[in-house]
Amino acid sequence: MFDIPKTMRAVVYRGANDLRLETVPVPAIGANELLVRVAVCGVCPTDIKKIHYGLVPPPRIFGHETAGTIVKIGGGKTSLPVRSYSSKSVLKVGDRVALHHHIPCLECHFCRHRAFAQCATYKRTGITAGFEPAGGGYAEYVRVMPFVLPGVVKIPPRNTFEEAAMLEPLNTVLKAVKRLNLLPGDRVLVAGQGPIGLMFTKLLKLRGIRVLATDLLESRLQLAKKFGAKWTVNLSRQDFLSTINHQPSTGFDAAIIAVPSDAAVQQSLELIRGAGQVLLFAHTKRGDSLPVDLASICLDEKDLIGSYSADFTIQNEVARLIFSRQFDIRKLITHRFPLEKTADAVALASHPAEDSLKIVVTQPT
């Protein structure tokens, strides 16, 4: 059905800030594996950090927010039954799919505690375009290994590859929201209104939560209102702590820190009321530290928690949100780059312009 070449183009990480468009072999696949022709791959901050700081050894092909078309199934098959967390499906050559590069074992100590991102199986990357598996979405084809097949989601006919590529980032946000002890009508501060912050704002709005959104860019605050924020504060004009003036004196029930700002963490601990929660979502650099009033944790029963990566057990819920367009994720995508301009896409995502939000790398389908 598909004419598969022997070689392909891929953007190869060769070291810190060194991305090169190269010709590499199309990945060979084994029994019960998929070969997927990539259509769209989102640019993710976690990959950006690895690229900029040289955090992992080269060579690698990054990109994990991936959607494309199944062009081959290993073992000469044209279809493959797959059981996901809560349903069964049959994957076929020609299916348009969203991919999920991490899947937990569901049996270990961490999985029993639903700490899936700490599972040893989860830490393995099950999608590659060559070299050490690293997602591979910045290439024309990727190999999908059997252990991550439960995370593959078929794309409904009316939906786009771009929507499907956003399942993984929205999953990470919904997982974080589920960590918070919130009730309808509660008040939550969301610090940062980039793509991730806007996802938080919208998901919280859908749950009946009142959101105060903060950012340095007025354009993003205007978008935050469209995504459901009840209040907004431009921190380039107003001190962070003065945001309390926009709320009753009882403060916030939670704060979500969607930017790597230590000051925002400390000040949020002051802004939340007793038994409130501060959730860290962007502090992924090892070695960072800051002073914390431990009495606020003990006496005031405030929680300082984190959330990292996705939870494939909620993948169907995420798919319903996006594919029904209850959450119209298309409004977040502002810039599209061809594969050969991936380095430019990463550069823009690293230093956002006022009009840039979610950035994707696209290929002809």
C-alpha positions, 0 to 999 in steps of 0.5 A: 500500500505504501512505498517505503524508501530505504533512507529518510531525512531526520534532524539529528542532535549532535551536541549542545545547540547542534541540530543537523538535517541528515539522511539516515536509514528508515528504521527497521521494525520487528514483529508486532512493531509499527512503522509510522510516517510522521505528519506532525511533531510538537516542540516540547520544552523538555526536548529544548532543555536537552538540546540547549544544555547538552543534557544527554549524549548524542546522537539522537533524534528528538520529538515525542509529540507525534502523530502520523500514519501507520505504513507498515506492521512488523511480521508482514501483518496488515492489522494488529490487535492492541489492548490499551488501559481501558479498551481494545482496538485493532491497528491497521496499515493506513490508520492515522494515529497519535503516539505515546512514547512512555508506558508504565508496567502497571505492576511495580511499587511506583505503579501501584501508587500511580507514580507512573513517571517513576516506573523503570519501564516508563522511563524507557522510550519506546519510539525511535527514528534511529540511534538511542530512542528519544521520540524520533518525531523530527524525522520522516518515519518512526519505529513504534515498539510493542511495549508502547502500543497501548498508548497509540490512539486512532484519529477520528476522520474529522480531526487533524494530525495537529490535534492528535499531536497535542494529546501528549502535552494535554495529558501531562496537564490533565494529570497535574490537574488531577493531583490537586484537591479542588472543588467547583468554585475554588480559586486557582492562580496559574503563573505563566500563560504560555501553551502549557499555562493556557492548557491549565487555564482551560482545563480548570475552567471546564471543571468550574474553577475560577482562575487568576492568570499571570504573565508578562505579555498582555497578548497572552493574558488576553488569550487567557481570558478567552480560555476561561480566566476570570482575572488576569494580572500583567506582572510586568506592570504589577508586583506578584504579591499584589495579585491578592488584591484581585481576590477575597482576603481568604486567598487561593486554594491552589497555585500552578507554577507553569514557568521556572520561577523560584520567586513565583513558588515562594510568593504562591506559598504566601498567597494560598490559604491554609490546606492549599497546594502549590504545584510545580510543573516547570522546575525540571532542572536538577540542583535548584533550591529555594528557602521555604517557611516550613511552618507553612507546610506543617502548621498551615497544612500547605502542600508543595507538590510536583507533577511530571510527564503523562499518565496513559491511563487517562489517554482516552479522557484526553482524546475525548476532550480534544477530538470532541473539541470541547477543548479546541486545541487548534487555537494554541498552534501558532507556528508551523515549520517544515522538517528542514527548519526544525532548528528554527522551530526550537529556537522560536520555542526557546525564545517565544515571540509575543505572537507565538504559542505552540510550535509544531514541525509538519511534513507532507502527508 
